[in-house]
Amino acid sequence: MSGPEPNLLMLIPFVLMLASIAVMPLLNHHWWERFYPAVASCMALVCAGYYLFVLKDLERMRNVAHEYLSFVILIGSLFVVAGGIHIRVKGESTPFANCLFLLIGALLANLIGTTGASMLLIRPWIRMNRYRVTAFHLVFFIFIVSNIGGCLTPVGDPPLFLGYLKGVPFWWVFENCWRPWLFGVGGVLVVFYFMDRRNFLRAPKEVREFETAHEEWRLDGSFNLALIGAILGAIFLPPWVRELVMVGVGLASYWLTSKAIHDSNDFSMEPIKEVAWLFIGIFATMVPALDFLEQHTHSLGIRSGTQFFWFTGLLSALLDNAPTYLASLATALGLHGLSLDNPSHIAEFVSKDGIELVAISIGAVFFGALTYIGNGPNFMVKSIAHKSGIRMPGFTAYLLKYSLPILLPLFILVSLLFFSRWRIF
């Protein structure tokens, strides 16, 4: 680490930020809806002020500000463009059709990213289940489309893209991660099928016999699909040029999309506003935590694939998974006497057994589903669902009712089957 080590007390704003997101909506929902921008801003200012005036580390804050703007512009442009695409569906989906839709979403996430797939498919997902939609439909969408599905290509999730930029070959991820991907997606889909079948059998008879729906599949605003492609292509452009292109594409979509399509999608800027404000606090307050982690990573004794999987995963659920991925990758390279900033060292590293890199990649992507803050699309899906009148679980309920009982056993199996000394794959 090139900068100074932060004081341990500077971890408090990050803890308070997480606690606020988890607890305040339960204690006083209306107060939180009104004042969460102020809470996030105050926490961010504390950490930014510490780095600027105490540590005198202007460069660190400049880099974080650029990362934040890149993040918000990417998900914001995808949100606006996807909001201009209206997919009409029948609204009478069966459990099997739902599983097929989620599987398609998982595959699509690798082509247009978890954010792009989530923003494109979340509204059709709600509409196709509108006669019986519940919170678990949205939670499983977050599990599969917004997170676990996107680990087959560098386009799928930001940490994998960072690995590609550092020198990991584009198709290395697919060649080495498809088995854990198949097991993870398949395992979650099996659980979802039985939960959805139970929900389906409790639905009114006319819903189960498809007597009430009259809509057919239809796509409006299809020109926005090309604009999504333009946003994804812009990812490979130099910094600032990339962001300017994304902003331009987003504005073009907003101006060119008819009001009728926006109205059909109940489109508003509220979801992206919520994400932008909350992640100001998250991005700023996580800096001391990440810097302290980077300073002490080598003293944690992380050596095996299992340890890299859990270390990367658990931190990705609480911190941004992209810098966590890089910190873990730097540690793994260091174990072999290699450097993260040397492309030839990256090439040498990926030519080896590769178990550490697979564990880091899977941990960073899979564990994003463990909390709402684990990955950017999670909050977006939650906010869109809320705007659609669906009561979503709060931060704690999401963790205790869904992600821990469903995902944690799956992650334990992934760890044993793919990364432990007893692995069979």
C-alpha positions in Angstrom: 0.0 0.0 0.0 1.4 3.3 -1.0 -0.6 5.6 1.3 -0.5 5.9 5.1 -2.4 3.5 7.3 -5.7 4.9 8.5 -6.6 5.1 12.2 -8.8 2.2 13.4 -11.4 4.7 14.6 -12.1 5.6 11.0 -13.8 2.2 10.6 -16.6 3.5 12.7 -18.3 5.5 9.9 -18.5 2.4 7.7 -20.0 0.4 10.6 -22.5 3.2 11.2 -23.4 3.4 7.5 -24.1 -0.4 7.4 -26.1 -0.2 10.6 -28.1 2.7 9.4 -29.1 0.9 6.2 -30.0 -2.2 8.2 -31.8 -0.7 11.1 -33.2 2.7 10.4 -35.8 1.6 7.9 -37.2 -0.6 10.6 -37.0 1.9 13.4 -38.4 4.9 11.5 -39.1 4.2 7.8 -40.5 7.7 7.0 -37.5 9.5 8.7 -35.1 7.3 6.8 -36.8 7.9 3.5 -36.5 11.7 4.1 -33.0 11.9 5.6 -30.9 9.0 4.1 -29.2 11.4 1.7 -28.1 13.5 4.7 -26.9 10.5 6.6 -24.9 9.1 3.7 -23.4 12.5 2.9 -22.3 13.2 6.6 -20.6 9.8 6.8 -18.9 10.4 3.5 -17.7 13.8 4.6 -16.2 12.5 7.8 -14.0 10.0 5.9 -13.2 12.4 3.0 -12.2 15.1 5.5 -9.9 12.7 7.3 -8.1 11.7 4.1 -7.9 15.3 2.8 -6.9 17.2 6.0 -5.4 14.6 8.3 -3.6 12.1 6.0 -3.1 14.7 3.3 -4.0 11.9 0.7 -5.7 13.9 -2.0 -4.9 11.3 -4.7 -6.8 8.6 -2.8 -10.0 10.6 -2.6 -9.6 11.6 -6.2 -9.5 8.0 -7.3 -12.5 7.1 -5.1 -14.5 10.0 -6.5 -13.7 8.8 -10.0 -14.7 5.2 -9.1 -17.9 6.4 -7.6 -18.8 8.5 -10.6 -18.0 5.7 -13.0 -20.2 3.3 -11.0 -23.2 5.7 -10.9 -22.9 6.7 -14.5 -22.7 3.1 -15.6 -25.7 1.8 -13.6 -27.6 5.1 -14.2 -27.2 5.0 -18.0 -28.2 1.3 -18.0 -31.2 2.1 -15.8 -32.4 4.9 -18.1 -31.9 2.9 -21.3 -33.6 -0.3 -19.9 -36.4 1.9 -18.6 -37.1 2.7 -22.3 -37.7 -1.0 -23.1 -41.2 -2.3 -22.4 -41.6 -6.1 -22.6 -45.3 -7.2 -22.4 -45.8 -10.7 -21.1 -48.8 -12.9 -20.3 -48.5 -12.5 -16.5 -49.4 -16.2 -15.9 -46.0 -17.7 -15.5 -45.6 -21.2 -14.2 -42.7 -22.3 -11.9 -41.0 -24.0 -14.9 -41.3 -20.9 -17.0 -40.0 -18.8 -14.2 -36.9 -21.0 -13.8 -36.3 -20.8 -17.6 -36.6 -17.0 -17.4 -34.1 -16.8 -14.6 -31.7 -19.1 -16.4 -31.9 -16.9 -19.5 -31.3 -13.9 -17.2 -28.2 -15.6 -15.8 -26.8 -16.2 -19.3 -27.7 -12.7 -20.4 -25.8 -11.3 -17.5 -22.6 -12.5 -19.0 -23.3 -10.6 -22.2 -24.6 -7.3 -20.9 -23.5 -7.4 -17.3 -25.5 -8.1 -14.1 -26.6 -4.5 -14.0 -27.7 -4.4 -17.6 -29.6 -7.8 -17.3 -31.2 -6.7 -14.0 -32.5 -3.4 -15.4 -33.7 -5.0 -18.6 -35.5 -8.0 -17.0 -36.8 -6.9 -13.6 -40.0 -5.2 -14.9 -40.9 -8.1 -17.2 -40.2 -10.4 -14.3 -42.6 -8.5 -12.0 -45.3 -8.4 -14.8 -45.1 -12.1 -15.7 -45.8 -13.0 -12.1 -48.1 -10.1 -11.3 -51.0 -12.3 -10.2 -49.0 -14.0 -7.4 -45.7 -12.0 -7.1 -44.1 -12.0 -3.6 -40.9 -10.8 -2.1 -39.1 -14.2 -2.7 -39.6 -13.7 -6.5 -37.5 -10.6 -6.3 -34.9 -12.0 -3.9 -34.2 -15.0 -6.2 -34.0 -12.6 -9.1 -31.3 -10.7 -7.2 -29.5 -14.0 -6.4 -29.4 -15.3 -9.9 -29.6 -12.4 -12.4 -28.1 -9.6 -10.4 -25.2 -11.7 -9.0 -24.4 -15.4 -9.4 -25.3 -15.5 -13.1 -22.6 -13.1 -14.1 -19.3 -15.0 -13.5 -18.7 -16.5 -17.0 -17.2 -13.5 -18.7 -15.3 -10.3 -17.6 -18.4 -8.3 -18.9 -20.5 -10.1 -16.3 -19.3 -8.4 -13.1 -16.9 -5.5 -12.3 -14.3 -7.5 -10.4 -13.9 -9.9 -13.4 -13.5 -6.9 -15.7 -10.7 -5.5 -13.5 -9.0 -8.9 -13.7 -9.3 -8.8 -17.5 -7.7 -5.3 -17.5 -4.9 -6.6 -15.4 -4.1 -9.3 -17.9 -6.4 -12.3 -17.1 -7.4 -13.7 -20.6 -11.0 -12.9 -21.6 -12.1 -16.6 -21.9 -10.1 -17.8 -18.9 -13.1 -17.0 -16.7 -15.5 -19.2 -18.7 -13.0 -22.1 -19.1 -12.3 -22.2 -15.3 -15.5 -21.0 -13.7 -18.3 -22.7 -15.6 -18.6 -25.7 -13.2 -19.1 -23.6 -10.0 -21.4 -21.3 -12.1 -23.5 -24.3 -13.2 -23.6 -25.7 -9.7 -24.5 -22.3 -8.1 -27.1 -21.3 -10.6 -28.6 -24.8 -10.7 -28.7 -25.1 -6.9 -30.5 -21.8 -6.5 -32.9 -22.6 -9.3 -33.8 -25.9 -7.6 -34.7 -24.2 -4.3 -36.6 -21.5 -6.2 -38.6 -24.1 -8.2 -40.0 -25.8 -5.0 -40.8 -22.5 -3.3 -42.4 -21.1 -6.5 -44.4 -24.3 -7.0 -45.8 -24.0 -3.5 -46.7 -20.4 -4.2 -48.3 -21.4 -7.6 -50.5 -24.1 -6.1 -51.8 -21.6 -3.6 -52.8 -19.2 -6.3 -56.5 -18.9 -7.4 -57.8 -21.5 -9.8 -58.2 -19.1 -12.7 -54.5 -18.1 -12.4 -53.4 -21.7 -12.4 -55.6 -22.5 -15.4 -54.5 -19.4 -17.3 -58.0 -18.0 -17.7 -57.3 -14.3 -16.8 -54.3 -13.1 -18.8 -54.7 -11.8 -22.3 -51.3 -10.1 -22.9 -48.9 -11.5 -25.5 -45.2 -11.2 -25.6 -44.3 -7.9 -27.2 -41.2 -5.6 -27.2 -41.6 -1.8 -27.4 -38.7 0.6 -27.5 -36.4 -2.0 -29.2 -34.0 0.7 -30.4 -32.8 0.9 -26.8 -31.2 -2.5 -27.2 -28.7 -1.0 -29.5 -28.1 1.8 -26.9 -27.3 -0.9 -24.3 -24.8 -2.3 -26.7 -23.3 1.2 -27.0 -22.9 1.5 -23.2 -21.2 -1.9 -23.0 -18.9 -1.0 -25.8 -18.0 2.3 -24.0 -16.7 0.2 -21.1 -13.5 -0.4 -23.1 -12.9 3.3 -23.9 -10.4 5.4 -21.9 -11.6 7.0 -18.6 -13.8 10.1 -18.9 -14.4 9.4 -22.6 -16.2 6.3 -21.4 -18.3 8.2 -18.9 -19.2 11.0 -21.4 -20.4 8.4 -24.0 -22.5 6.7 -21.3 -24.1 10.0 -20.2 -24.8 10.9 -23.9 -26.4 7.5 -24.6 -28.5 7.8 -21.4 -29.7 11.2 -22.4 -30.4 10.1 -26.0 -32.5 7.2 -24.7 -34.5 9.4 -22.3 -35.3 12.0 -25.0 -36.1 9.5 -27.7 -38.2 7.1 -25.7 -41.9 7.9 -25.9 -43.7 8.9 -22.7 -46.1 6.0 -23.2 -43.3 3.5 -22.8 -42.0 5.2 -19.7 -45.5 5.3 -18.3 -46.0 1.6 -19.0 -42.8 0.9 -17.1 -43.8 3.2 -14.2 -40.4 4.8 -14.9 -39.0 7.3 -12.5 -35.6 8.4 -11.4 -36.2 7.6 -7.7 -34.4 4.2 -7.7 -31.2 5.5 -9.2 -31.4 8.5 -6.8 -31.5 6.2 -3.9 -28.6 4.1 -5.1 -26.5 7.2 -5.9 -27.0 8.7 -2.4 -26.4 5.5 -0.5 -23.3 4.6 -2.4 -21.8 8.0 -1.7 -21.7 6.9 1.9 -20.6 3.4 1.1 -17.8 4.3 -1.3 -16.4 6.9 1.0 -16.6 5.0 4.3 -15.3 1.8 2.9 -12.0 3.5 2.0 -10.4 3.2 5.5 -11.6 -0.4 5.8 -10.1 -1.3 2.4 -6.8 0.5 3.1 -6.5 -1.2 6.5 -7.3 -4.5 4.9 -4.7 -4.0 2.2 -2.1 -3.1 4.8 -2.6 -6.3 6.8 -3.8 -8.8 4.2 -0.5 -10.7 4.2 -0.6 -11.1 7.9 -4.0 -12.9 7.8 -2.5 -16.2 6.8 -4.6 -16.8 3.7 -3.1 -19.6 1.7 -5.7 -22.1 0.3 -8.4 -21.9 -2.2 -11.0 -22.3 0.5 -9.6 -19.4 2.5 -9.5 -17.2 -0.6 -13.1 -18.1 -1.4 -14.5 -17.2 2.0 -12.2 -14.2 2.6 -13.0 -12.6 -0.8 -16.6 -13.5 -0.6 -17.4 -12.3 2.9 -15.6 -9.0 2.3 -17.4 -8.6 -1.1 -20.7 -8.9 0.7 -19.8 -5.9 2.9 -17.3 -3.9 0.8 -17.2 -3.2 -2.9 -16.3 -6.5 -4.6 -14.0 -4.9 -7.2 -11.3 -3.6 -4.8 -11.7 -6.7 -2.6 -11.0 -8.9 -5.7 -7.9 -6.9 -6.4 -6.7 -7.1 -2.8 -7.2 -10.9 -2.8 -5.6 -11.3 -6.2 -2.5 -9.3 -5.1 -2.2 -11.5 -2.0 -2.5 -14.7 -4.2 0.2 -13.4 -6.6 2.4 -12.5 -3.7 2.3 -16.1 -2.4 4.0 -17.0 -5.7 6.5 -14.1 -5.7 4.5 -12.3 -8.5 3.2 -8.8 -8.8 -0.3 -7.5 -9.7 1.1 -4.8 -11.9 3.3 -7.0 -14.1 1.3 -8.5 -17.1 3.9 -11.3 -17.5 3.4 -12.3 -13.9 -0.4 -12.4 -14.4 0.2 -14.7 -17.5 2.4 -16.9 -15.4 -0.1 -17.0 -12.6 -3.1 -18.0 -14.7 -1.1 -20.8 -16.4 -0.7 -22.5 -13.0 -3.3 -24.6 -11.2 -5.5 -21.5 -11.0 -7.4 -22.6 -7.9 -6.8 -19.4 -6.0 -8.0 -17.2 -8.9 -11.1 -19.3 -9.4 -11.8 -19.1 -5.7 -11.3 -15.3 -5.7 -13.5 -14.9 -8.9 -16.4 -17.0 -7.6 -16.2 -15.5 -4.1 -16.3 -12.0 -5.4 -19.3 -12.6 -7.7 -21.4 -15.2 -5.7 -21.2 -13.3 -2.4 -22.5 -10.1 -3.9 -26.0 -11.7 -3.4 -25.5 -12.1 0.3 -26.5 -8.5 1.2 -28.2 -5.6 -0.6 -25.0 -3.7 -0.7 -23.0 -6.6 -2.1 -23.6 -5.5 -5.7 -25.0 -2.3 -7.3 -28.0 -3.9 -9.0 -29.4 -5.3 -5.7 -30.5 -1.9 -4.4 -31.9 -1.0 -7.9 -34.0 -4.1 -8.0 -35.3 -3.5 -4.4 -36.2 0.1 -5.2 -38.0 -0.8 -8.5 -39.9 -3.5 -6.7 -40.9 -1.1 -4.0 -42.1 1.4 -6.6 -44.2 -1.4 -8.1 -46.0 -1.9 -4.8 -44.1 -5.1 -3.7 -43.1 -5.2 -0.1 -39.4 -6.1 0.0 -37.6 -7.4 3.0 -35.3 -4.9 4.8 -31.6 -5.3 5.1 -31.7 -7.6 8.1 -34.7 -9.6 7.0 -33.1 -10.2 3.6 -30.0 -11.5 5.3 -31.8 -13.7 8.0 -34.8 -14.9 6.1 -33.3 -15.5 2.6 -29.6 -15.1 1.9 -28.2 -16.9 4.9 -30.5 -19.9 5.0 -30.5 -20.4 1.2 -27.1 -19.2 0.0 -24.8 -20.1 2.9 -25.4 -23.9 2.7 -24.9 -23.6 -1.1 -21.6 -21.7 -0.6 -20.4 -24.3 1.8 -21.0 -27.0 -0.8 -19.3 -24.8 -3.4 -16.3 -24.5 -1.1 -16.1 -28.2 -0.4 -16.6 -29.4 -4.0 -14.4 -26.9 -5.8 -11.8 -25.4 -3.4 -11.1 -27.7 -0.5 -8.5 -30.5 -0.3 -11.3 -32.9 -0.9 -12.6 -31.2 -4.0 -13.9 -33.4 -6.8 -13.9 -30.9 -9.6 
